Amino acid sequence: MNVNLSPEIEKRVNDELTAGQYQDVNQFFETAVQYFLDQRQRNERRLNALRRIGRAVDAAGLYERVLVPSQE
């Protein structure tokens, strides 16, 4: 796999490598991709939880009673 990076991103990657945070560029990108995938999975779980909460709020009739300001 070949990846083309902008000069700014390439410099930041090289800075991380120079700082000794990673053994090599492969370890850096494996860590970065794993973090991205984990974060996306967490976000998907959060979104699904919010959807379940929304359905429960709707089913209980709480949206109209609690969240919508009355017109009185």
Predicted model as a PDB file, atoms N, CA, C, CB and O in Angstrom, pLDDT in the B-factor column:
MODEL        1                                                                  
ATOM      1  N   MET A   1       0.843  -1.170   0.000  1.00 85.00           N  
ATOM      2  CA  MET A   1       0.000   0.000   0.000  1.00 85.00           C  
ATOM      3  C   MET A   1       0.892   1.237   0.000  1.00 85.00           C  
ATOM      4  CB  MET A   1      -0.961  -0.005   1.215  1.00 85.00           C  
ATOM      5  O   MET A   1       1.823   1.352   0.797  1.00 85.00           O  
ATOM      6  N   ASN A   2       0.594   2.133  -0.886  1.00 89.00           N  
ATOM      7  CA  ASN A   2       1.307   3.404  -0.930  1.00 89.00           C  
ATOM      8  C   ASN A   2       0.370   4.510  -0.493  1.00 89.00           C  
ATOM      9  CB  ASN A   2       1.867   3.686  -2.344  1.00 89.00           C  
ATOM     10  O   ASN A   2      -0.801   4.539  -0.871  1.00 89.00           O  
ATOM     11  N   VAL A   3       0.902   5.420   0.311  1.00 91.00           N  
ATOM     12  CA  VAL A   3       0.094   6.525   0.821  1.00 91.00           C  
ATOM     13  C   VAL A   3       0.813   7.821   0.501  1.00 91.00           C  
ATOM     14  CB  VAL A   3      -0.162   6.390   2.358  1.00 91.00           C  
ATOM     15  O   VAL A   3       2.011   7.965   0.744  1.00 91.00           O  
ATOM     16  N   ASN A   4       0.057   8.761  -0.050  1.00 95.00           N  
ATOM     17  CA  ASN A   4       0.604  10.093  -0.308  1.00 95.00           C  
ATOM     18  C   ASN A   4       0.105  11.034   0.769  1.00 95.00           C  
ATOM     19  CB  ASN A   4       0.208  10.608  -1.725  1.00 95.00           C  
ATOM     20  O   ASN A   4      -1.098  11.147   1.004  1.00 95.00           O  
ATOM     21  N   LEU A   5       1.036  11.708   1.420  1.00 96.00           N  
ATOM     22  CA  LEU A   5       0.696  12.635   2.494  1.00 96.00           C  
ATOM     23  C   LEU A   5       1.011  14.051   2.081  1.00 96.00           C  
ATOM     24  CB  LEU A   5       1.442  12.279   3.778  1.00 96.00           C  
ATOM     25  O   LEU A   5       1.924  14.291   1.290  1.00 96.00           O  
ATOM     26  N   SER A   6       0.256  14.988   2.618  1.00 98.00           N  
ATOM     27  CA  SER A   6       0.597  16.389   2.396  1.00 98.00           C  
ATOM     28  C   SER A   6       1.924  16.658   3.104  1.00 98.00           C  
ATOM     29  CB  SER A   6      -0.540  17.351   2.916  1.00 98.00           C  
ATOM     30  O   SER A   6       2.276  15.945   4.044  1.00 98.00           O  
ATOM     31  N   PRO A   7       2.652  17.663   2.671  1.00 97.00           N  
ATOM     32  CA  PRO A   7       3.928  17.976   3.342  1.00 97.00           C  
ATOM     33  C   PRO A   7       3.757  18.254   4.841  1.00 97.00           C  
ATOM     34  CB  PRO A   7       4.581  19.185   2.676  1.00 97.00           C  
ATOM     35  O   PRO A   7       4.617  17.895   5.646  1.00 97.00           O  
ATOM     36  N   GLU A   8       2.645  18.892   5.205  1.00 98.00           N  
ATOM     37  CA  GLU A   8       2.427  19.206   6.619  1.00 98.00           C  
ATOM     38  C   GLU A   8       2.255  17.935   7.453  1.00 98.00           C  
ATOM     39  CB  GLU A   8       1.196  20.106   6.778  1.00 98.00           C  
ATOM     40  O   GLU A   8       2.829  17.813   8.536  1.00 98.00           O  
ATOM     41  N   ILE A   9       1.460  16.990   6.940  1.00 97.00           N  
ATOM     42  CA  ILE A   9       1.243  15.735   7.668  1.00 97.00           C  
ATOM     43  C   ILE A   9       2.524  14.915   7.694  1.00 97.00           C  
ATOM     44  CB  ILE A   9       0.098  14.920   7.029  1.00 97.00           C  
ATOM     45  O   ILE A   9       2.860  14.320   8.718  1.00 97.00           O  
ATOM     46  N   GLU A  10       3.230  14.879   6.589  1.00 96.00           N  
ATOM     47  CA  GLU A  10       4.490  14.130   6.554  1.00 96.00           C  
ATOM     48  C   GLU A  10       5.478  14.673   7.577  1.00 96.00           C  
ATOM     49  CB  GLU A  10       5.107  14.182   5.150  1.00 96.00           C  
ATOM     50  O   GLU A  10       6.178  13.904   8.236  1.00 96.00           O  
ATOM     51  N   LYS A  11       5.537  15.997   7.713  1.00 97.00           N  
ATOM     52  CA  LYS A  11       6.429  16.603   8.703  1.00 97.00           C  
ATOM     53  C   LYS A  11       6.016  16.203  10.119  1.00 97.00           C  
ATOM     54  CB  LYS A  11       6.427  18.137   8.563  1.00 97.00           C  
ATOM     55  O   LYS A  11       6.870  15.901  10.953  1.00 97.00           O  
ATOM     56  N   ARG A  12       4.719  16.200  10.389  1.00 96.00           N  
ATOM     57  CA  ARG A  12       4.248  15.823  11.721  1.00 96.00           C  
ATOM     58  C   ARG A  12       4.554  14.362  12.022  1.00 96.00           C  
ATOM     59  CB  ARG A  12       2.748  16.078  11.846  1.00 96.00           C  
ATOM     60  O   ARG A  12       4.925  14.027  13.148  1.00 96.00           O  
ATOM     61  N   VAL A  13       4.404  13.494  11.037  1.00 95.00           N  
ATOM     62  CA  VAL A  13       4.749  12.081  11.216  1.00 95.00           C  
ATOM     63  C   VAL A  13       6.243  11.954  11.492  1.00 95.00           C  
ATOM     64  CB  VAL A  13       4.350  11.245   9.964  1.00 95.00           C  
ATOM     65  O   VAL A  13       6.654  11.246  12.411  1.00 95.00           O  
ATOM     66  N   ASN A  14       7.034  12.628  10.708  1.00 95.00           N  
ATOM     67  CA  ASN A  14       8.488  12.574  10.913  1.00 95.00           C  
ATOM     68  C   ASN A  14       8.879  13.120  12.281  1.00 95.00           C  
ATOM     69  CB  ASN A  14       9.211  13.360   9.815  1.00 95.00           C  
ATOM     70  O   ASN A  14       9.796  12.602  12.917  1.00 95.00           O  
ATOM     71  N   ASP A  15       8.188  14.167  12.739  1.00 96.00           N  
ATOM     72  CA  ASP A  15       8.460  14.707  14.070  1.00 96.00           C  
ATOM     73  C   ASP A  15       8.177  13.663  15.150  1.00 96.00           C  
ATOM     74  CB  ASP A  15       7.618  15.970  14.320  1.00 96.00           C  
ATOM     75  O   ASP A  15       8.937  13.537  16.110  1.00 96.00           O  
ATOM     76  N   GLU A  16       7.087  12.917  14.992  1.00 95.00           N  
ATOM     77  CA  GLU A  16       6.755  11.858  15.945  1.00 95.00           C  
ATOM     78  C   GLU A  16       7.817  10.762  15.932  1.00 95.00           C  
ATOM     79  CB  GLU A  16       5.376  11.262  15.628  1.00 95.00           C  
ATOM     80  O   GLU A  16       8.229  10.265  16.980  1.00 95.00           O  
ATOM     81  N   LEU A  17       8.247  10.400  14.744  1.00 96.00           N  
ATOM     82  CA  LEU A  17       9.276   9.364  14.629  1.00 96.00           C  
ATOM     83  C   LEU A  17      10.588   9.835  15.242  1.00 96.00           C  
ATOM     84  CB  LEU A  17       9.489   8.977  13.158  1.00 96.00           C  
ATOM     85  O   LEU A  17      11.252   9.075  15.947  1.00 96.00           O  
ATOM     86  N   THR A  18      10.961  11.076  14.979  1.00 96.00           N  
ATOM     87  CA  THR A  18      12.200  11.643  15.518  1.00 96.00           C  
ATOM     88  C   THR A  18      12.153  11.714  17.041  1.00 96.00           C  
ATOM     89  CB  THR A  18      12.448  13.042  14.935  1.00 96.00           C  
ATOM     90  O   THR A  18      13.168  11.526  17.711  1.00 96.00           O  
ATOM     91  N   ALA A  19      10.968  11.985  17.580  1.00 97.00           N  
ATOM     92  CA  ALA A  19      10.815  12.079  19.031  1.00 97.00           C  
ATOM     93  C   ALA A  19      10.914  10.714  19.701  1.00 97.00           C  
ATOM     94  CB  ALA A  19       9.484  12.727  19.378  1.00 97.00           C  
ATOM     95  O   ALA A  19      10.967  10.628  20.928  1.00 97.00           O  
ATOM     96  N   GLY A  20      10.940   9.647  18.906  1.00 95.00           N  
ATOM     97  CA  GLY A  20      11.104   8.313  19.467  1.00 95.00           C  
ATOM     98  C   GLY A  20       9.818   7.705  20.000  1.00 95.00           C  
ATOM     99  O   GLY A  20       9.849   6.738  20.761  1.00 95.00           O  
ATOM    100  N   GLN A  21       8.694   8.270  19.603  1.00 89.00           N  
ATOM    101  CA  GLN A  21       7.416   7.746  20.080  1.00 89.00           C  
ATOM    102  C   GLN A  21       7.072   6.390  19.457  1.00 89.00           C  
ATOM    103  CB  GLN A  21       6.309   8.741  19.783  1.00 89.00           C  
ATOM    104  O   GLN A  21       6.323   5.604  20.037  1.00 89.00           O  
ATOM    105  N   TYR A  22       7.617   6.129  18.292  1.00 95.00           N  
ATOM    106  CA  TYR A  22       7.308   4.909  17.552  1.00 95.00           C  
ATOM    107  C   TYR A  22       8.597   4.314  17.010  1.00 95.00           C  
ATOM    108  CB  TYR A  22       6.307   5.191  16.402  1.00 95.00           C  
ATOM    109  O   TYR A  22       9.557   5.035  16.739  1.00 95.00           O  
ATOM    110  N   GLN A  23       8.614   2.992  16.853  1.00 94.00           N  
ATOM    111  CA  GLN A  23       9.812   2.325  16.353  1.00 94.00           C  
ATOM    112  C   GLN A  23      10.077   2.677  14.896  1.00 94.00           C  
ATOM    113  CB  GLN A  23       9.679   0.815  16.508  1.00 94.00           C  
ATOM    114  O   GLN A  23      11.218   2.894  14.488  1.00 94.00           O  
ATOM    115  N   ASP A  24       8.996   2.729  14.120  1.00 95.00           N  
ATOM    116  CA  ASP A  24       9.151   3.041  12.696  1.00 95.00           C  
ATOM    117  C   ASP A  24       7.826   3.563  12.156  1.00 95.00           C  
ATOM    118  CB  ASP A  24       9.620   1.789  11.891  1.00 95.00           C  
ATOM    119  O   ASP A  24       6.829   3.628  12.876  1.00 95.00           O  
ATOM    120  N   VAL A  25       7.828   3.927  10.902  1.00 95.00           N  
ATOM    121  CA  VAL A  25       6.647   4.520  10.284  1.00 95.00           C  
ATOM    122  C   VAL A  25       5.490   3.526  10.236  1.00 95.00           C  
ATOM    123  CB  VAL A  25       6.976   5.010   8.874  1.00 95.00           C  
ATOM    124  O   VAL A  25       4.330   3.928  10.327  1.00 95.00           O  
ATOM    125  N   ASN A  26       5.788   2.242  10.094  1.00 95.00           N  
ATOM    126  CA  ASN A  26       4.726   1.238  10.086  1.00 95.00           C  
ATOM    127  C   ASN A  26       3.998   1.181  11.426  1.00 95.00           C  
ATOM    128  CB  ASN A  26       5.301  -0.135   9.747  1.00 95.00           C  
ATOM    129  O   ASN A  26       2.769   1.117  11.463  1.00 95.00           O  
ATOM    130  N   GLN A  27       4.744   1.206  12.514  1.00 97.00           N  
ATOM    131  CA  GLN A  27       4.125   1.198  13.831  1.00 97.00           C  
ATOM    132  C   GLN A  27       3.277   2.450  14.028  1.00 97.00           C  
ATOM    133  CB  GLN A  27       5.194   1.097  14.929  1.00 97.00           C  
ATOM    134  O   GLN A  27       2.180   2.381  14.582  1.00 97.00           O  
ATOM    135  N   PHE A  28       3.784   3.590  13.575  1.00 96.00           N  
ATOM    136  CA  PHE A  28       3.021   4.832  13.689  1.00 96.00           C  
ATOM    137  C   PHE A  28       1.671   4.707  12.987  1.00 96.00           C  
ATOM    138  CB  PHE A  28       3.817   6.006  13.100  1.00 96.00           C  
ATOM    139  O   PHE A  28       0.629   5.001  13.573  1.00 96.00           O  
ATOM    140  N   PHE A  29       1.695   4.268  11.728  1.00 96.00           N  
ATOM    141  CA  PHE A  29       0.446   4.206  10.973  1.00 96.00           C  
ATOM    142  C   PHE A  29      -0.478   3.100  11.477  1.00 96.00           C  
ATOM    143  CB  PHE A  29       0.740   3.996   9.501  1.00 96.00           C  
ATOM    144  O   PHE A  29      -1.697   3.265  11.447  1.00 96.00           O  
ATOM    145  N   GLU A  30       0.064   1.996  11.930  1.00 97.00           N  
ATOM    146  CA  GLU A  30      -0.795   0.957  12.517  1.00 97.00           C  
ATOM    147  C   GLU A  30      -1.496   1.493  13.751  1.00 97.00           C  
ATOM    148  CB  GLU A  30       0.025  -0.301  12.876  1.00 97.00           C  
ATOM    149  O   GLU A  30      -2.685   1.244  13.949  1.00 97.00           O  
ATOM    150  N   THR A  31      -0.767   2.230  14.587  1.00 97.00           N  
ATOM    151  CA  THR A  31      -1.354   2.827  15.781  1.00 97.00           C  
ATOM    152  C   THR A  31      -2.409   3.857  15.401  1.00 97.00           C  
ATOM    153  CB  THR A  31      -0.268   3.474  16.651  1.00 97.00           C  
ATOM    154  O   THR A  31      -3.487   3.890  15.993  1.00 97.00           O  
ATOM    155  N   ALA A  32      -2.109   4.684  14.431  1.00 97.00           N  
ATOM    156  CA  ALA A  32      -3.052   5.730  14.004  1.00 97.00           C  
ATOM    157  C   ALA A  32      -4.323   5.133  13.414  1.00 97.00           C  
ATOM    158  CB  ALA A  32      -2.392   6.656  12.978  1.00 97.00           C  
ATOM    159  O   ALA A  32      -5.424   5.584  13.728  1.00 97.00           O  
ATOM    160  N   VAL A  33      -4.180   4.133  12.570  1.00 97.00           N  
ATOM    161  CA  VAL A  33      -5.353   3.512  11.946  1.00 97.00           C  
ATOM    162  C   VAL A  33      -6.172   2.776  13.001  1.00 97.00           C  
ATOM    163  CB  VAL A  33      -4.927   2.536  10.813  1.00 97.00           C  
ATOM    164  O   VAL A  33      -7.401   2.843  12.977  1.00 97.00           O  
ATOM    165  N   GLN A  34      -5.521   2.080  13.923  1.00 98.00           N  
ATOM    166  CA  GLN A  34      -6.254   1.385  14.981  1.00 98.00           C  
ATOM    167  C   GLN A  34      -7.027   2.382  15.835  1.00 98.00           C  
ATOM    168  CB  GLN A  34      -5.292   0.562  15.859  1.00 98.00           C  
ATOM    169  O   GLN A  34      -8.181   2.135  16.188  1.00 98.00           O  
ATOM    170  N   TYR A  35      -6.400   3.503  16.168  1.00 98.00           N  
ATOM    171  CA  TYR A  35      -7.083   4.545  16.947  1.00 98.00           C  
ATOM    172  C   TYR A  35      -8.301   5.061  16.188  1.00 98.00           C  
ATOM    173  CB  TYR A  35      -6.118   5.713  17.266  1.00 98.00           C  
ATOM    174  O   TYR A  35      -9.380   5.200  16.765  1.00 98.00           O  
ATOM    175  N   PHE A  36      -8.135   5.341  14.913  1.00 98.00           N  
ATOM    176  CA  PHE A  36      -9.240   5.828  14.080  1.00 98.00           C  
ATOM    177  C   PHE A  36     -10.393   4.827  14.073  1.00 98.00           C  
ATOM    178  CB  PHE A  36      -8.756   6.091  12.639  1.00 98.00           C  
ATOM    179  O   PHE A  36     -11.545   5.211  14.274  1.00 98.00           O  
ATOM    180  N   LEU A  37     -10.096   3.557  13.846  1.00 98.00           N  
ATOM    181  CA  LEU A  37     -11.135   2.531  13.783  1.00 98.00           C  
ATOM    182  C   LEU A  37     -11.828   2.361  15.134  1.00 98.00           C  
ATOM    183  CB  LEU A  37     -10.537   1.195  13.328  1.00 98.00           C  
ATOM    184  O   LEU A  37     -13.049   2.216  15.190  1.00 98.00           O  
ATOM    185  N   ASP A  38     -11.055   2.380  16.223  1.00 98.00           N  
ATOM    186  CA  ASP A  38     -11.638   2.277  17.560  1.00 98.00           C  
ATOM    187  C   ASP A  38     -12.553   3.463  17.850  1.00 98.00           C  
ATOM    188  CB  ASP A  38     -10.534   2.191  18.620  1.00 98.00           C  
ATOM    189  O   ASP A  38     -13.644   3.303  18.397  1.00 98.00           O  
ATOM    190  N   GLN A  39     -12.094   4.648  17.477  1.00 98.00           N  
ATOM    191  CA  GLN A  39     -12.879   5.863  17.715  1.00 98.00           C  
ATOM    192  C   GLN A  39     -14.174   5.829  16.911  1.00 98.00           C  
ATOM    193  CB  GLN A  39     -12.060   7.119  17.352  1.00 98.00           C  
ATOM    194  O   GLN A  39     -15.228   6.215  17.417  1.00 98.00           O  
ATOM    195  N   ARG A  40     -14.107   5.376  15.681  1.00 98.00           N  
ATOM    196  CA  ARG A  40     -15.299   5.290  14.846  1.00 98.00           C  
ATOM    197  C   ARG A  40     -16.288   4.292  15.447  1.00 98.00           C  
ATOM    198  CB  ARG A  40     -14.925   4.882  13.403  1.00 98.00           C  
ATOM    199  O   ARG A  40     -17.495   4.534  15.443  1.00 98.00           O  
ATOM    200  N   GLN A  41     -15.778   3.173  15.961  1.00 98.00           N  
ATOM    201  CA  GLN A  41     -16.640   2.177  16.592  1.00 98.00           C  
ATOM    202  C   GLN A  41     -17.299   2.747  17.844  1.00 98.00           C  
ATOM    203  CB  GLN A  41     -15.835   0.916  16.943  1.00 98.00           C  
ATOM    204  O   GLN A  41     -18.489   2.528  18.067  1.00 98.00           O  
ATOM    205  N   ARG A  42     -16.540   3.479  18.668  1.00 98.00           N  
ATOM    206  CA  ARG A  42     -17.111   4.110  19.856  1.00 98.00           C  
ATOM    207  C   ARG A  42     -18.192   5.115  19.471  1.00 98.00           C  
ATOM    208  CB  ARG A  42     -16.014   4.803  20.677  1.00 98.00           C  
ATOM    209  O   ARG A  42     -19.245   5.175  20.105  1.00 98.00           O  
ATOM    210  N   ASN A  43     -17.933   5.895  18.443  1.00 98.00           N  
ATOM    211  CA  ASN A  43     -18.922   6.878  17.992  1.00 98.00           C  
ATOM    212  C   ASN A  43     -20.194   6.197  17.498  1.00 98.00           C  
ATOM    213  CB  ASN A  43     -18.334   7.755  16.881  1.00 98.00           C  
ATOM    214  O   ASN A  43     -21.297   6.683  17.744  1.00 98.00           O  
ATOM    215  N   GLU A  44     -20.043   5.086  16.811  1.00 98.00           N  
ATOM    216  CA  GLU A  44     -21.205   4.343  16.331  1.00 98.00           C  
ATOM    217  C   GLU A  44     -22.023   3.803  17.504  1.00 98.00           C  
ATOM    218  CB  GLU A  44     -20.765   3.189  15.413  1.00 98.00           C  
ATOM    219  O   GLU A  44     -23.253   3.844  17.476  1.00 98.00           O  
ATOM    220  N   ARG A  45     -21.338   3.296  18.538  1.00 98.00           N  
ATOM    221  CA  ARG A  45     -22.046   2.806  19.725  1.00 98.00           C  
ATOM    222  C   ARG A  45     -22.784   3.947  20.422  1.00 98.00           C  
ATOM    223  CB  ARG A  45     -21.061   2.133  20.703  1.00 98.00           C  
ATOM    224  O   ARG A  45     -23.918   3.772  20.866  1.00 98.00           O  
ATOM    225  N   ARG A  46     -22.146   5.112  20.520  1.00 97.00           N  
ATOM    226  CA  ARG A  46     -22.800   6.276  21.141  1.00 97.00           C  
ATOM    227  C   ARG A  46     -24.036   6.681  20.358  1.00 97.00           C  
ATOM    228  CB  ARG A  46     -21.825   7.464  21.233  1.00 97.00           C  
ATOM    229  O   ARG A  46     -25.087   6.950  20.940  1.00 97.00           O  
ATOM    230  N   LEU A  47     -23.912   6.725  19.038  1.00 97.00           N  
ATOM    231  CA  LEU A  47     -25.040   7.094  18.192  1.00 97.00           C  
ATOM    232  C   LEU A  47     -26.183   6.102  18.362  1.00 97.00           C  
ATOM    233  CB  LEU A  47     -24.611   7.165  16.721  1.00 97.00           C  
ATOM    234  O   LEU A  47     -27.342   6.504  18.464  1.00 97.00           O  
ATOM    235  N   ASN A  48     -25.870   4.821  18.394  1.00 97.00           N  
ATOM    236  CA  ASN A  48     -26.910   3.806  18.601  1.00 97.00           C  
ATOM    237  C   ASN A  48     -27.563   3.965  19.966  1.00 97.00           C  
ATOM    238  CB  ASN A  48     -26.320   2.396  18.463  1.00 97.00           C  
ATOM    239  O   ASN A  48     -28.776   3.799  20.093  1.00 97.00           O  
ATOM    240  N   ALA A  49     -26.776   4.283  20.988  1.00 97.00           N  
ATOM    241  CA  ALA A  49     -27.340   4.496  22.325  1.00 97.00           C  
ATOM    242  C   ALA A  49     -28.266   5.705  22.320  1.00 97.00           C  
ATOM    243  CB  ALA A  49     -26.217   4.685  23.369  1.00 97.00           C  
ATOM    244  O   ALA A  49     -29.341   5.664  22.918  1.00 97.00           O  
ATOM    245  N   LEU A  50     -27.863   6.772  21.658  1.00 95.00           N  
ATOM    246  CA  LEU A  50     -28.722   7.955  21.579  1.00 95.00           C  
ATOM    247  C   LEU A  50     -30.013   7.656  20.831  1.00 95.00           C  
ATOM    248  CB  LEU A  50     -27.983   9.103  20.900  1.00 95.00           C  
ATOM    249  O   LEU A  50     -31.075   8.164  21.190  1.00 95.00           O  
ATOM    250  N   ARG A  51     -29.924   6.844  19.804  1.00 95.00           N  
ATOM    251  CA  ARG A  51     -31.142   6.449  19.085  1.00 95.00           C  
ATOM    252  C   ARG A  51     -32.079   5.657  19.993  1.00 95.00           C  
ATOM    253  CB  ARG A  51     -30.786   5.615  17.840  1.00 95.00           C  
ATOM    254  O   ARG A  51     -33.290   5.877  19.983  1.00 95.00           O  
ATOM    255  N   ARG A  52     -31.513   4.726  20.785  1.00 95.00           N  
ATOM    256  CA  ARG A  52     -32.339   3.953  21.712  1.00 95.00           C  
ATOM    257  C   ARG A  52     -32.980   4.862  22.759  1.00 95.00           C  
ATOM    258  CB  ARG A  52     -31.499   2.865  22.399  1.00 95.00           C  
ATOM    259  O   ARG A  52     -34.148   4.686  23.105  1.00 95.00           O  
ATOM    260  N   ILE A  53     -32.225   5.822  23.257  1.00 92.00           N  
ATOM    261  CA  ILE A  53     -32.766   6.782  24.225  1.00 92.00           C  
ATOM    262  C   ILE A  53     -33.894   7.584  23.582  1.00 92.00           C  
ATOM    263  CB  ILE A  53     -31.652   7.733  24.744  1.00 92.00           C  
ATOM    264  O   ILE A  53     -34.942   7.795  24.192  1.00 92.00           O  
ATOM    265  N   GLY A  54     -33.672   8.027  22.352  1.00 89.00           N  
ATOM    266  CA  GLY A  54     -34.704   8.784  21.650  1.00 89.00           C  
ATOM    267  C   GLY A  54     -35.982   7.984  21.471  1.00 89.00           C  
ATOM    268  O   GLY A  54     -37.078   8.512  21.659  1.00 89.00           O  
ATOM    269  N   ARG A  55     -35.850   6.716  21.111  1.00 92.00           N  
ATOM    270  CA  ARG A  55     -37.036   5.869  20.952  1.00 92.00           C  
ATOM    271  C   ARG A  55     -37.750   5.693  22.291  1.00 92.00           C  
ATOM    272  CB  ARG A  55     -36.646   4.492  20.369  1.00 92.00           C  
ATOM    273  O   ARG A  55     -38.979   5.707  22.346  1.00 92.00           O  
ATOM    274  N   ALA A  56     -36.986   5.528  23.363  1.00 92.00           N  
ATOM    275  CA  ALA A  56     -37.595   5.373  24.685  1.00 92.00           C  
ATOM    276  C   ALA A  56     -38.309   6.647  25.116  1.00 92.00           C  
ATOM    277  CB  ALA A  56     -36.534   4.995  25.718  1.00 92.00           C  
ATOM    278  O   ALA A  56     -39.396   6.588  25.692  1.00 92.00           O  
ATOM    279  N   VAL A  57     -37.705   7.790  24.841  1.00 87.00           N  
ATOM    280  CA  VAL A  57     -38.328   9.074  25.173  1.00 87.00           C  
ATOM    281  C   VAL A  57     -39.619   9.236  24.390  1.00 87.00           C  
ATOM    282  CB  VAL A  57     -37.367  10.249  24.877  1.00 87.00           C  
ATOM    283  O   VAL A  57     -40.637   9.648  24.947  1.00 87.00           O  
ATOM    284  N   ASP A  58     -39.584   8.914  23.103  1.00 86.00           N  
ATOM    285  CA  ASP A  58     -40.792   9.000  22.285  1.00 86.00           C  
ATOM    286  C   ASP A  58     -41.874   8.049  22.785  1.00 86.00           C  
ATOM    287  CB  ASP A  58     -40.464   8.696  20.827  1.00 86.00           C  
ATOM    288  O   ASP A  58     -43.040   8.430  22.883  1.00 86.00           O  
ATOM    289  N   ALA A  59     -41.493   6.816  23.100  1.00 89.00           N  
ATOM    290  CA  ALA A  59     -42.460   5.815  23.545  1.00 89.00           C  
ATOM    291  C   ALA A  59     -43.110   6.217  24.864  1.00 89.00           C  
ATOM    292  CB  ALA A  59     -41.783   4.453  23.690  1.00 89.00           C  
ATOM    293  O   ALA A  59     -44.281   5.918  25.098  1.00 89.00           O  
ATOM    294  N   ALA A  60     -42.366   6.884  25.713  1.00 86.00           N  
ATOM    295  CA  ALA A  60     -42.896   7.292  27.017  1.00 86.00           C  
ATOM    296  C   ALA A  60     -43.653   8.607  26.945  1.00 86.00           C  
ATOM    297  CB  ALA A  60     -41.772   7.412  28.024  1.00 86.00           C  
ATOM    298  O   ALA A  60     -44.255   9.026  27.933  1.00 86.00           O  
ATOM    299  N   GLY A  61     -43.631   9.267  25.787  1.00 83.00           N  
ATOM    300  CA  GLY A  61     -44.309  10.552  25.655  1.00 83.00           C  
ATOM    301  C   GLY A  61     -43.602  11.682  26.364  1.00 83.00           C  
ATOM    302  O   GLY A  61     -44.196  12.731  26.612  1.00 83.00           O  
ATOM    303  N   LEU A  62     -42.349  11.481  26.691  1.00 80.00           N  
ATOM    304  CA  LEU A  62     -41.606  12.499  27.433  1.00 80.00           C  
ATOM    305  C   LEU A  62     -41.196  13.686  26.578  1.00 80.00           C  
ATOM    306  CB  LEU A  62     -40.387  11.888  28.046  1.00 80.00           C  
ATOM    307  O   LEU A  62     -41.012  14.790  27.090  1.00 80.00           O  
ATOM    308  N   TYR A  63     -41.054  13.468  25.298  1.00 73.00           N  
ATOM    309  CA  TYR A  63     -40.589  14.565  24.442  1.00 73.00           C  
ATOM    310  C   TYR A  63     -41.539  15.748  24.554  1.00 73.00           C  
ATOM    311  CB  TYR A  63     -40.473  14.105  22.968  1.00 73.00           C  
ATOM    312  O   TYR A  63     -41.112  16.873  24.812  1.00 73.00           O  
ATOM    313  N   GLU A  64     -42.827  15.493  24.359  1.00 72.00           N  
ATOM    314  CA  GLU A  64     -43.789  16.583  24.398  1.00 72.00           C  
ATOM    315  C   GLU A  64     -43.943  17.153  25.805  1.00 72.00           C  
ATOM    316  CB  GLU A  64     -45.134  16.110  23.881  1.00 72.00           C  
ATOM    317  O   GLU A  64     -44.101  18.363  25.970  1.00 72.00           O  
ATOM    318  N   ARG A  65     -43.896  16.288  26.823  1.00 72.00           N  
ATOM    319  CA  ARG A  65     -44.124  16.747  28.200  1.00 72.00           C  
ATOM    320  C   ARG A  65     -42.932  17.471  28.795  1.00 72.00           C  
ATOM    321  CB  ARG A  65     -44.476  15.580  29.075  1.00 72.00           C  
ATOM    322  O   ARG A  65     -43.107  18.384  29.602  1.00 72.00           O  
ATOM    323  N   VAL A  66     -41.715  17.081  28.410  1.00 69.00           N  
ATOM    324  CA  VAL A  66     -40.528  17.615  29.085  1.00 69.00           C  
ATOM    325  C   VAL A  66     -39.696  18.521  28.188  1.00 69.00           C  
ATOM    326  CB  VAL A  66     -39.669  16.481  29.586  1.00 69.00           C  
ATOM    327  O   VAL A  66     -39.231  19.572  28.628  1.00 69.00           O  
ATOM    328  N   LEU A  67     -39.511  18.130  26.965  1.00 66.00           N  
ATOM    329  CA  LEU A  67     -38.542  18.812  26.129  1.00 66.00           C  
ATOM    330  C   LEU A  67     -39.127  19.917  25.256  1.00 66.00           C  
ATOM    331  CB  LEU A  67     -37.866  17.824  25.270  1.00 66.00           C  
ATOM    332  O   LEU A  67     -38.393  20.802  24.816  1.00 66.00           O  
ATOM    333  N   VAL A  68     -40.415  19.884  24.999  1.00 66.00           N  
ATOM    334  CA  VAL A  68     -41.026  20.917  24.168  1.00 66.00           C  
ATOM    335  C   VAL A  68     -41.638  21.968  25.093  1.00 66.00           C  
ATOM    336  CB  VAL A  68     -42.106  20.311  23.202  1.00 66.00           C  
ATOM    337  O   VAL A  68     -42.491  21.646  25.921  1.00 66.00           O  
ATOM    338  N   PRO A  69     -41.210  23.213  24.956  1.00 68.00           N  
ATOM    339  CA  PRO A  69     -41.793  24.255  25.825  1.00 68.00           C  
ATOM    340  C   PRO A  69     -43.281  24.403  25.574  1.00 68.00           C  
ATOM    341  CB  PRO A  69     -41.092  25.606  25.600  1.00 68.00           C  
ATOM    342  O   PRO A  69     -43.744  24.337  24.436  1.00 68.00           O  
ATOM    343  N   SER A  70     -44.015  24.603  26.643  1.00 66.00           N  
ATOM    344  CA  SER A  70     -45.463  24.747  26.480  1.00 66.00           C  
ATOM    345  C   SER A  70     -45.771  26.108  25.877  1.00 66.00           C  
ATOM    346  CB  SER A  70     -46.198  24.573  27.836  1.00 66.00           C  
ATOM    347  O   SER A  70     -44.987  27.050  25.994  1.00 66.00           O  
ATOM    348  N   GLN A  71     -46.914  26.192  25.237  1.00 64.00           N  
ATOM    349  CA  GLN A  71     -47.344  27.428  24.592  1.00 64.00           C  
ATOM    350  C   GLN A  71     -48.272  28.240  25.493  1.00 64.00           C  
ATOM    351  CB  GLN A  71     -48.040  27.117  23.272  1.00 64.00           C  
ATOM    352  O   GLN A  71     -48.937  29.173  25.042  1.00 64.00           O  
ATOM    353  N   GLU A  72     -48.304  27.872  26.755  1.00 60.00           N  
ATOM    354  CA  GLU A  72     -49.216  28.552  27.700  1.00 60.00           C  
ATOM    355  C   GLU A  72     -48.716  29.905  28.086  1.00 60.00           C  
ATOM    356  CB  GLU A  72     -49.411  27.726  28.946  1.00 60.00           C  
ATOM    357  O   GLU A  72     -49.362  30.602  28.868  1.00 60.00           O  
TER     358      GLU A  72                                                      
ENDMDL                                                                          
END                                                                             
